[in-house]
Amino acid sequence: MLDSEWNKVDYHQFLKDFGNTIIVKYAPTILYSKKDKEHEAFISLIAFFFLAGGLLIYIAVTYFLAPIFFSVILFIILVTIGGISDIFLILNYLRFNIYIKPLECWVEVYKGRSIDNTHNYCFSYYPIFSGKCHPNKVKNVVYKMYQEEVLKGKISISQIEVYLKLNPENKESTENIGYYFQYGTGYPFKKENIEEIPWKFFPFEKSKNDNFLATANWIHHYEWKNDLEYDFDKLHEYAPWIIQGWNESNLKPLTEDFKEIMNWSLRNINSIPKLKPWEEEFDKLIYQNPKAYDDLKFINKAIMEFIGIDENLGKIRKVKDKLLSIKTYFRDLNS
């Protein structure tokens, strides 16, 4: 949706003209769930407790039977093997017990049409999460392969646009217009098949009284906190919800050079502002990025070709021998 009426502004020049305070001020505070995490290795945890319990029982029985029979060599071998196995099991559990959380926020500044001394601006914010976890275990492994081989990184990039009007001759005069983002309210957090969620506009007043934006699902779309409070199951099942604000240390400019490093073109993110606040009924526009879900389509295509859709799709051990072929497929896709 390339539009010459929006032009990217040099970030450092904008700071000279308006300062950094306004960028920080309008960065949307978000809520994220403490239970947004990678799939846990519960089998390793259960095996750890069983093995630990077995070792304790063996040591206790050995102690009471020592006057009758006791083999130092057998005792050392069994305790050593059991201890090492237990350490391996708990380390494997901790390895997969990973919380997904916001790391930082990138920002771009765009300037639109000017009317008299007032200029339309769009601050495009990109809250960056440490990753994202597909609800299906097999699809999650395949998605990680796609990220590694094609995107060359496992972070999750979300996007929120903030529109406002600024007057360079009167920097204190700011007219807030509103927010534009993919509005994911009403969807279960772990809904596996994410439908094409459109973008929706909200006036700035929507954010008053600490009505923060909350992550609506595992793919990191957003909904308003007040809307989340009407979704009792999501609100309480994924509590606690953590407040993430932004400041000068974790709010960073997104440059074109960095976009190239991050393989931005493969991430299917449309950076150009999607609204034109100087037009009538601009707030009625419902935008849908046609390439927004290309990554999930690639994943499903690879699964269909190498695994197929059956009742074993949720069991990694039953498709383990086919994962290498999928990894090679993604590697060739990027060559």
BAZA-376581 format. One record per residue (C-alpha): residue number from 1; residue in one letter; x, y, z. Coordinates in steps of 0.1 Angstrom, whole numbers, plus 5000, padded with zeros to 4 digits. Layout:
<atom n="NUM" res="a" xx="X" yy="Y" zz="Z"/>
...
END
This chain:
<atom n="1" res="m" xx="5000" yy="5000" zz="5000"/>
<atom n="2" res="l" xx="5027" yy="5024" zz="4989"/>
<atom n="3" res="d" xx="5014" yy="5060" zz="4989"/>
<atom n="4" res="s" xx="5035" yy="5090" zz="4981"/>
<atom n="5" res="e" xx="5014" yy="5111" zz="5004"/>
<atom n="6" res="w" xx="5032" yy="5095" zz="5033"/>
<atom n="7" res="n" xx="5070" yy="5100" zz="5035"/>
<atom n="8" res="k" xx="5093" yy="5085" zz="5061"/>
<atom n="9" res="v" xx="5110" yy="5112" zz="5082"/>
<atom n="10" res="d" xx="5146" yy="5110" zz="5093"/>
<atom n="11" res="y" xx="5143" yy="5101" zz="5129"/>
<atom n="12" res="h" xx="5172" yy="5123" zz="5141"/>
<atom n="13" res="q" xx="5159" yy="5152" zz="5122"/>
<atom n="14" res="f" xx="5125" yy="5147" zz="5138"/>
<atom n="15" res="l" xx="5142" yy="5148" zz="5172"/>
<atom n="16" res="k" xx="5158" yy="5181" zz="5164"/>
<atom n="17" res="d" xx="5125" yy="5195" zz="5153"/>
<atom n="18" res="f" xx="5102" yy="5182" zz="5181"/>
<atom n="19" res="g" xx="5124" yy="5163" zz="5206"/>
<atom n="20" res="n" xx="5121" yy="5127" zz="5219"/>
<atom n="21" res="t" xx="5095" yy="5133" zz="5246"/>
<atom n="22" res="i" xx="5066" yy="5132" zz="5222"/>
<atom n="23" res="i" xx="5078" yy="5098" zz="5207"/>
<atom n="24" res="v" xx="5079" yy="5083" zz="5242"/>
<atom n="25" res="k" xx="5047" yy="5099" zz="5253"/>
<atom n="26" res="y" xx="5026" yy="5083" zz="5225"/>
<atom n="27" res="a" xx="5042" yy="5049" zz="5226"/>
<atom n="28" res="p" xx="5013" yy="5026" zz="5235"/>
<atom n="29" res="t" xx="5016" yy="5009" zz="5269"/>
<atom n="30" res="i" xx="5007" yy="4972" zz="5265"/>
<atom n="31" res="l" xx="4997" yy="4943" zz="5287"/>
<atom n="32" res="y" xx="5011" yy="4909" zz="5281"/>
<atom n="33" res="s" xx="5003" yy="4876" zz="5297"/>
<atom n="34" res="k" xx="5027" yy="4858" zz="5320"/>
<atom n="35" res="k" xx="5013" yy="4826" zz="5306"/>
<atom n="36" res="d" xx="5023" yy="4833" zz="5271"/>
<atom n="37" res="k" xx="5052" yy="4808" zz="5269"/>
<atom n="38" res="e" xx="5067" yy="4779" zz="5249"/>
<atom n="39" res="h" xx="5053" yy="4744" zz="5253"/>
<atom n="40" res="e" xx="5066" yy="4729" zz="5285"/>
<atom n="41" res="a" xx="5083" yy="4695" zz="5286"/>
<atom n="42" res="f" xx="5059" yy="4680" zz="5312"/>
<atom n="43" res="i" xx="5070" yy="4644" zz="5305"/>
<atom n="44" res="s" xx="5106" yy="4654" zz="5316"/>
<atom n="45" res="l" xx="5093" yy="4670" zz="5347"/>
<atom n="46" res="i" xx="5071" yy="4640" zz="5357"/>
<atom n="47" res="a" xx="5100" yy="4616" zz="5349"/>
<atom n="48" res="f" xx="5123" yy="4638" zz="5371"/>
<atom n="49" res="f" xx="5100" yy="4634" zz="5401"/>
<atom n="50" res="f" xx="5095" yy="4597" zz="5396"/>
<atom n="51" res="l" xx="5132" yy="4591" zz="5393"/>
<atom n="52" res="a" xx="5141" yy="4614" zz="5422"/>
<atom n="53" res="g" xx="5115" yy="4595" zz="5443"/>
<atom n="54" res="g" xx="5128" yy="4562" zz="5432"/>
<atom n="55" res="l" xx="5164" yy="4572" zz="5442"/>
<atom n="56" res="l" xx="5153" yy="4583" zz="5476"/>
<atom n="57" res="i" xx="5134" yy="4550" zz="5482"/>
<atom n="58" res="y" xx="5164" yy="4531" zz="5470"/>
<atom n="59" res="i" xx="5188" yy="4550" zz="5494"/>
<atom n="60" res="a" xx="5164" yy="4545" zz="5523"/>
<atom n="61" res="v" xx="5160" yy="4508" zz="5516"/>
<atom n="62" res="t" xx="5197" yy="4504" zz="5512"/>
<atom n="63" res="y" xx="5203" yy="4521" zz="5546"/>
<atom n="64" res="f" xx="5180" yy="4497" zz="5564"/>
<atom n="65" res="l" xx="5193" yy="4466" zz="5546"/>
<atom n="66" res="a" xx="5230" yy="4476" zz="5550"/>
<atom n="67" res="p" xx="5236" yy="4452" zz="5579"/>
<atom n="68" res="i" xx="5224" yy="4423" zz="5558"/>
<atom n="69" res="f" xx="5237" yy="4432" zz="5524"/>
<atom n="70" res="f" xx="5254" yy="4463" zz="5510"/>
<atom n="71" res="s" xx="5274" yy="4467" zz="5478"/>
<atom n="72" res="v" xx="5294" yy="4499" zz="5475"/>
<atom n="73" res="i" xx="5300" yy="4496" zz="5438"/>
<atom n="74" res="l" xx="5263" yy="4489" zz="5430"/>
<atom n="75" res="f" xx="5252" yy="4518" zz="5452"/>
<atom n="76" res="i" xx="5276" yy="4543" zz="5436"/>
<atom n="77" res="i" xx="5267" yy="4531" zz="5401"/>
<atom n="78" res="l" xx="5229" yy="4533" zz="5406"/>
<atom n="79" res="v" xx="5230" yy="4567" zz="5425"/>
<atom n="80" res="t" xx="5254" yy="4582" zz="5399"/>
<atom n="81" res="i" xx="5233" yy="4571" zz="5369"/>
<atom n="82" res="g" xx="5201" yy="4581" zz="5386"/>
<atom n="83" res="g" xx="5215" yy="4615" zz="5396"/>
<atom n="84" res="i" xx="5229" yy="4623" zz="5362"/>
<atom n="85" res="s" xx="5196" yy="4612" zz="5345"/>
<atom n="86" res="d" xx="5176" yy="4634" zz="5369"/>
<atom n="87" res="i" xx="5198" yy="4664" zz="5362"/>
<atom n="88" res="f" xx="5193" yy="4658" zz="5325"/>
<atom n="89" res="l" xx="5155" yy="4656" zz="5329"/>
<atom n="90" res="i" xx="5152" yy="4688" zz="5350"/>
<atom n="91" res="l" xx="5176" yy="4707" zz="5326"/>
<atom n="92" res="n" xx="5155" yy="4696" zz="5296"/>
<atom n="93" res="y" xx="5123" yy="4709" zz="5314"/>
<atom n="94" res="l" xx="5140" yy="4742" zz="5322"/>
<atom n="95" res="r" xx="5152" yy="4745" zz="5286"/>
<atom n="96" res="f" xx="5117" yy="4745" zz="5273"/>
<atom n="97" res="n" xx="5101" yy="4765" zz="5302"/>
<atom n="98" res="i" xx="5105" yy="4798" zz="5283"/>
<atom n="99" res="y" xx="5083" yy="4828" zz="5289"/>
<atom n="100" res="i" xx="5075" yy="4851" zz="5259"/>
<atom n="101" res="k" xx="5078" yy="4887" zz="5267"/>
<atom n="102" res="p" xx="5083" yy="4922" zz="5251"/>
<atom n="103" res="l" xx="5120" yy="4930" zz="5247"/>
<atom n="104" res="e" xx="5119" yy="4965" zz="5232"/>
<atom n="105" res="c" xx="5099" yy="4987" zz="5208"/>
<atom n="106" res="w" xx="5110" yy="5000" zz="5175"/>
<atom n="107" res="v" xx="5095" yy="5032" zz="5159"/>
<atom n="108" res="e" xx="5093" yy="5049" zz="5125"/>
<atom n="109" res="v" xx="5080" yy="5084" zz="5119"/>
<atom n="110" res="y" xx="5060" yy="5093" zz="5087"/>
<atom n="111" res="k" xx="5048" yy="5127" zz="5076"/>
<atom n="112" res="g" xx="5016" yy="5131" zz="5056"/>
<atom n="113" res="r" xx="4998" yy="5160" zz="5040"/>
<atom n="114" res="s" xx="5001" yy="5194" zz="5056"/>
<atom n="115" res="i" xx="4973" yy="5219" zz="5060"/>
<atom n="116" res="d" xx="4984" yy="5254" zz="5068"/>
<atom n="117" res="n" xx="5010" yy="5251" zz="5095"/>
<atom n="118" res="t" xx="4996" yy="5217" zz="5108"/>
<atom n="119" res="h" xx="5013" yy="5185" zz="5096"/>
<atom n="120" res="n" xx="4998" yy="5150" zz="5098"/>
<atom n="121" res="y" xx="5022" yy="5125" zz="5113"/>
<atom n="122" res="c" xx="5021" yy="5088" zz="5119"/>
<atom n="123" res="f" xx="5042" yy="5071" zz="5146"/>
<atom n="124" res="s" xx="5045" yy="5035" zz="5137"/>
<atom n="125" res="y" xx="5054" yy="5015" zz="5168"/>
<atom n="126" res="y" xx="5067" yy="4979" zz="5166"/>
<atom n="127" res="p" xx="5066" yy="4961" zz="5200"/>
<atom n="128" res="i" xx="5091" yy="4933" zz="5198"/>
<atom n="129" res="f" xx="5085" yy="4900" zz="5216"/>
<atom n="130" res="s" xx="5111" yy="4874" zz="5224"/>
<atom n="131" res="g" xx="5091" yy="4849" zz="5202"/>
<atom n="132" res="k" xx="5058" yy="4834" zz="5197"/>
<atom n="133" res="c" xx="5045" yy="4799" zz="5203"/>
<atom n="134" res="h" xx="5020" yy="4781" zz="5180"/>
<atom n="135" res="p" xx="4994" yy="4762" zz="5200"/>
<atom n="136" res="n" xx="5001" yy="4730" zz="5181"/>
<atom n="137" res="k" xx="5033" yy="4714" zz="5192"/>
<atom n="138" res="v" xx="5043" yy="4701" zz="5157"/>
<atom n="139" res="k" xx="5034" yy="4733" zz="5139"/>
<atom n="140" res="n" xx="5054" yy="4752" zz="5166"/>
<atom n="141" res="v" xx="5085" yy="4732" zz="5158"/>
<atom n="142" res="v" xx="5080" yy="4737" zz="5121"/>
<atom n="143" res="y" xx="5074" yy="4774" zz="5126"/>
<atom n="144" res="k" xx="5107" yy="4776" zz="5146"/>
<atom n="145" res="m" xx="5124" yy="4760" zz="5116"/>
<atom n="146" res="y" xx="5108" yy="4786" zz="5093"/>
<atom n="147" res="q" xx="5120" yy="4814" zz="5115"/>
<atom n="148" res="e" xx="5155" yy="4800" zz="5117"/>
<atom n="149" res="e" xx="5160" yy="4792" zz="5080"/>
<atom n="150" res="v" xx="5140" yy="4819" zz="5063"/>
<atom n="151" res="l" xx="5137" yy="4849" zz="5087"/>
<atom n="152" res="k" xx="5170" yy="4843" zz="5104"/>
<atom n="153" res="g" xx="5155" yy="4852" zz="5138"/>
<atom n="154" res="k" xx="5128" yy="4841" zz="5163"/>
<atom n="155" res="i" xx="5115" yy="4874" zz="5175"/>
<atom n="156" res="s" xx="5079" yy="4884" zz="5170"/>
<atom n="157" res="i" xx="5072" yy="4918" zz="5155"/>
<atom n="158" res="s" xx="5038" yy="4934" zz="5161"/>
<atom n="159" res="q" xx="5027" yy="4968" zz="5148"/>
<atom n="160" res="i" xx="5006" yy="4997" zz="5162"/>
<atom n="161" res="e" xx="5001" yy="5030" zz="5143"/>
<atom n="162" res="v" xx="4994" yy="5063" zz="5162"/>
<atom n="163" res="y" xx="4982" yy="5093" zz="5142"/>
<atom n="164" res="l" xx="4984" yy="5129" zz="5153"/>
<atom n="165" res="k" xx="4988" yy="5165" zz="5141"/>
<atom n="166" res="l" xx="5018" yy="5186" zz="5149"/>
<atom n="167" res="n" xx="5026" yy="5223" zz="5144"/>
<atom n="168" res="p" xx="5064" yy="5230" zz="5141"/>
<atom n="169" res="e" xx="5058" yy="5267" zz="5150"/>
<atom n="170" res="n" xx="5039" yy="5257" zz="5182"/>
<atom n="171" res="k" xx="5054" yy="5225" zz="5194"/>
<atom n="172" res="e" xx="5031" yy="5224" zz="5224"/>
<atom n="173" res="s" xx="5000" yy="5222" zz="5201"/>
<atom n="174" res="t" xx="4993" yy="5186" zz="5195"/>
<atom n="175" res="e" xx="4961" yy="5172" zz="5181"/>
<atom n="176" res="n" xx="4957" yy="5135" zz="5189"/>
<atom n="177" res="i" xx="4938" yy="5116" zz="5162"/>
<atom n="178" res="g" xx="4939" yy="5079" zz="5172"/>
<atom n="179" res="y" xx="4952" yy="5044" zz="5170"/>
<atom n="180" res="y" xx="4952" yy="5018" zz="5142"/>
<atom n="181" res="f" xx="4961" yy="4981" zz="5147"/>
<atom n="182" res="q" xx="4949" yy="4946" zz="5141"/>
<atom n="183" res="y" xx="4920" yy="4943" zz="5165"/>
<atom n="184" res="g" xx="4919" yy="4907" zz="5179"/>
<atom n="185" res="t" xx="4891" yy="4909" zz="5205"/>
<atom n="186" res="g" xx="4868" yy="4880" zz="5209"/>
<atom n="187" res="y" xx="4894" yy="4854" zz="5198"/>
<atom n="188" res="p" xx="4907" yy="4827" zz="5223"/>
<atom n="189" res="f" xx="4943" yy="4833" zz="5231"/>
<atom n="190" res="k" xx="4954" yy="4799" zz="5219"/>
<atom n="191" res="k" xx="4931" yy="4796" zz="5189"/>
<atom n="192" res="e" xx="4951" yy="4776" zz="5165"/>
<atom n="193" res="n" xx="4937" yy="4788" zz="5132"/>
<atom n="194" res="i" xx="4940" yy="4826" zz="5133"/>
<atom n="195" res="e" xx="4916" yy="4841" zz="5108"/>
<atom n="196" res="e" xx="4925" yy="4872" zz="5088"/>
<atom n="197" res="i" xx="4920" yy="4898" zz="5115"/>
<atom n="198" res="p" xx="4916" yy="4933" zz="5100"/>
<atom n="199" res="w" xx="4929" yy="4966" zz="5112"/>
<atom n="200" res="k" xx="4906" yy="4989" zz="5130"/>
<atom n="201" res="f" xx="4907" yy="5026" zz="5140"/>
<atom n="202" res="f" xx="4901" yy="5039" zz="5175"/>
<atom n="203" res="p" xx="4901" yy="5076" zz="5186"/>
<atom n="204" res="f" xx="4927" yy="5087" zz="5211"/>
<atom n="205" res="e" xx="4901" yy="5090" zz="5239"/>
<atom n="206" res="k" xx="4899" yy="5052" zz="5239"/>
<atom n="207" res="s" xx="4932" yy="5050" zz="5257"/>
<atom n="208" res="k" xx="4923" yy="5072" zz="5286"/>
<atom n="209" res="n" xx="4919" yy="5060" zz="5322"/>
<atom n="210" res="d" xx="4947" yy="5034" zz="5318"/>
<atom n="211" res="n" xx="4928" yy="5015" zz="5291"/>
<atom n="212" res="f" xx="4960" yy="4999" zz="5278"/>
<atom n="213" res="l" xx="4964" yy="4976" zz="5248"/>
<atom n="214" res="a" xx="4966" yy="4939" zz="5257"/>
<atom n="215" res="t" xx="4979" yy="4911" zz="5236"/>
<atom n="216" res="a" xx="4949" yy="4893" zz="5222"/>
<atom n="217" res="n" xx="4964" yy="4860" zz="5211"/>
<atom n="218" res="w" xx="4996" yy="4840" zz="5207"/>
<atom n="219" res="i" xx="5004" yy="4858" zz="5174"/>
<atom n="220" res="h" xx="5004" yy="4891" zz="5192"/>
<atom n="221" res="h" xx="4974" yy="4911" zz="5178"/>
<atom n="222" res="y" xx="4959" yy="4935" zz="5203"/>
<atom n="223" res="e" xx="4927" yy="4944" zz="5221"/>
<atom n="224" res="w" xx="4918" yy="4970" zz="5247"/>
<atom n="225" res="k" xx="4921" yy="4962" zz="5284"/>
<atom n="226" res="n" xx="4885" yy="4972" zz="5289"/>
<atom n="227" res="d" xx="4874" yy="4948" zz="5262"/>
<atom n="228" res="l" xx="4895" yy="4921" zz="5278"/>
<atom n="229" res="e" xx="4877" yy="4925" zz="5311"/>
<atom n="230" res="y" xx="4845" yy="4913" zz="5293"/>
<atom n="231" res="d" xx="4863" yy="4881" zz="5282"/>
<atom n="232" res="f" xx="4863" yy="4865" zz="5317"/>
<atom n="233" res="d" xx="4880" yy="4832" zz="5305"/>
<atom n="234" res="k" xx="4909" yy="4849" zz="5288"/>
<atom n="235" res="l" xx="4914" yy="4876" zz="5315"/>
<atom n="236" res="h" xx="4917" yy="4851" zz="5343"/>
<atom n="237" res="e" xx="4932" yy="4821" zz="5325"/>
<atom n="238" res="y" xx="4961" yy="4841" zz="5313"/>
<atom n="239" res="a" xx="4967" yy="4862" zz="5344"/>
<atom n="240" res="p" xx="4988" yy="4877" zz="5357"/>
<atom n="241" res="w" xx="4989" yy="4904" zz="5330"/>
<atom n="242" res="i" xx="5021" yy="4925" zz="5331"/>
<atom n="243" res="i" xx="5023" yy="4962" zz="5322"/>
<atom n="244" res="q" xx="5050" yy="4971" zz="5297"/>
<atom n="245" res="g" xx="5058" yy="5007" zz="5291"/>
<atom n="246" res="w" xx="5085" yy="5023" zz="5270"/>
<atom n="247" res="n" xx="5112" yy="5048" zz="5276"/>
<atom n="248" res="e" xx="5143" yy="5062" zz="5259"/>
<atom n="249" res="s" xx="5163" yy="5030" zz="5266"/>
<atom n="250" res="n" xx="5139" yy="5005" zz="5251"/>
<atom n="251" res="l" xx="5123" yy="5026" zz="5224"/>
<atom n="252" res="k" xx="5146" yy="5026" zz="5193"/>
<atom n="253" res="p" xx="5144" yy="5040" zz="5158"/>
<atom n="254" res="l" xx="5139" yy="5015" zz="5130"/>
<atom n="255" res="t" xx="5162" yy="5023" zz="5101"/>
<atom n="256" res="e" xx="5161" yy="5010" zz="5065"/>
<atom n="257" res="d" xx="5196" yy="4994" zz="5070"/>
<atom n="258" res="f" xx="5183" yy="4975" zz="5100"/>
<atom n="259" res="k" xx="5152" yy="4964" zz="5081"/>
<atom n="260" res="e" xx="5175" yy="4948" zz="5055"/>
<atom n="261" res="i" xx="5194" yy="4929" zz="5083"/>
<atom n="262" res="m" xx="5161" yy="4917" zz="5097"/>
<atom n="263" res="n" xx="5148" yy="4904" zz="5063"/>
<atom n="264" res="w" xx="5119" yy="4929" zz="5066"/>
<atom n="265" res="s" xx="5106" yy="4921" zz="5031"/>
<atom n="266" res="l" xx="5100" yy="4884" zz="5042"/>
<atom n="267" res="r" xx="5081" yy="4894" zz="5073"/>
<atom n="268" res="n" xx="5052" yy="4907" zz="5053"/>
<atom n="269" res="i" xx="5048" yy="4939" zz="5074"/>
<atom n="270" res="n" xx="5034" yy="4969" zz="5056"/>
<atom n="271" res="s" xx="5053" yy="4999" zz="5071"/>
<atom n="272" res="i" xx="5035" yy="5026" zz="5051"/>
<atom n="273" res="p" xx="5007" yy="5043" zz="5072"/>
<atom n="274" res="k" xx="4974" yy="5029" zz="5061"/>
<atom n="275" res="l" xx="4951" yy="5058" zz="5069"/>
<atom n="276" res="k" xx="4948" yy="5094" zz="5055"/>
<atom n="277" res="p" xx="4934" yy="5115" zz="5084"/>
<atom n="278" res="w" xx="4929" yy="5145" zz="5061"/>
<atom n="279" res="e" xx="4902" yy="5126" zz="5041"/>
<atom n="280" res="e" xx="4866" yy="5123" zz="5051"/>
<atom n="281" res="e" xx="4855" yy="5091" zz="5069"/>
<atom n="282" res="f" xx="4891" yy="5079" zz="5071"/>
<atom n="283" res="d" xx="4883" yy="5062" zz="5104"/>
<atom n="284" res="k" xx="4859" yy="5038" zz="5086"/>
<atom n="285" res="l" xx="4887" yy="5021" zz="5066"/>
<atom n="286" res="i" xx="4891" yy="4984" zz="5074"/>
<atom n="287" res="y" xx="4925" yy="4973" zz="5062"/>
<atom n="288" res="q" xx="4937" yy="4938" zz="5056"/>
<atom n="289" res="n" xx="4973" yy="4930" zz="5046"/>
<atom n="290" res="p" xx="4970" yy="4903" zz="5020"/>
<atom n="291" res="k" xx="5004" yy="4889" zz="5029"/>
<atom n="292" res="a" xx="5001" yy="4891" zz="5066"/>
<atom n="293" res="y" xx="4997" yy="4853" zz="5071"/>
<atom n="294" res="d" xx="5021" yy="4841" zz="5044"/>
<atom n="295" res="d" xx="5044" yy="4826" zz="5071"/>
<atom n="296" res="l" xx="5016" yy="4804" zz="5084"/>
<atom n="297" res="k" xx="5006" yy="4794" zz="5049"/>
<atom n="298" res="f" xx="5042" yy="4783" zz="5042"/>
<atom n="299" res="i" xx="5042" yy="4762" zz="5074"/>
<atom n="300" res="n" xx="5009" yy="4746" zz="5065"/>
<atom n="301" res="k" xx="5021" yy="4739" zz="5030"/>
<atom n="302" res="a" xx="5053" yy="4722" zz="5043"/>
<atom n="303" res="i" xx="5033" yy="4701" zz="5068"/>
<atom n="304" res="m" xx="5008" yy="4690" zz="5041"/>
<atom n="305" res="e" xx="5037" yy="4680" zz="5018"/>
<atom n="306" res="f" xx="5059" yy="4662" zz="5042"/>
<atom n="307" res="i" xx="5036" yy="4651" zz="5071"/>
<atom n="308" res="g" xx="5000" yy="4654" zz="5060"/>
<atom n="309" res="i" xx="4971" yy="4663" zz="5083"/>
<atom n="310" res="d" xx="4961" yy="4634" zz="5106"/>
<atom n="311" res="e" xx="4955" yy="4626" zz="5142"/>
<atom n="312" res="n" xx="4992" yy="4625" zz="5150"/>
<atom n="313" res="l" xx="4999" yy="4661" zz="5141"/>
<atom n="314" res="g" xx="5002" yy="4670" zz="5178"/>
<atom n="315" res="k" xx="5027" yy="4643" zz="5186"/>
<atom n="316" res="i" xx="5063" yy="4653" zz="5178"/>
<atom n="317" res="r" xx="5078" yy="4618" zz="5183"/>
<atom n="318" res="k" xx="5056" yy="4604" zz="5155"/>
<atom n="319" res="v" xx="5068" yy="4630" zz="5129"/>
<atom n="320" res="k" xx="5104" yy="4634" zz="5141"/>
<atom n="321" res="d" xx="5119" yy="4616" zz="5111"/>
<atom n="322" res="k" xx="5102" yy="4641" zz="5087"/>
<atom n="323" res="l" xx="5114" yy="4673" zz="5104"/>
<atom n="324" res="l" xx="5148" yy="4673" zz="5087"/>
<atom n="325" res="s" xx="5131" yy="4672" zz="5053"/>
<atom n="326" res="i" xx="5110" yy="4703" zz="5063"/>
<atom n="327" res="k" xx="5141" yy="4721" zz="5075"/>
<atom n="328" res="t" xx="5158" yy="4714" zz="5042"/>
<atom n="329" res="y" xx="5127" yy="4726" zz="5023"/>
<atom n="330" res="f" xx="5128" yy="4760" zz="5042"/>
<atom n="331" res="r" xx="5165" yy="4763" zz="5036"/>
<atom n="332" res="d" xx="5160" yy="4758" zz="4998"/>
<atom n="333" res="l" xx="5131" yy="4783" zz="5000"/>
<atom n="334" res="n" xx="5155" yy="4810" zz="5011"/>
<atom n="335" res="s" xx="5183" yy="4802" zz="4987"/>
END
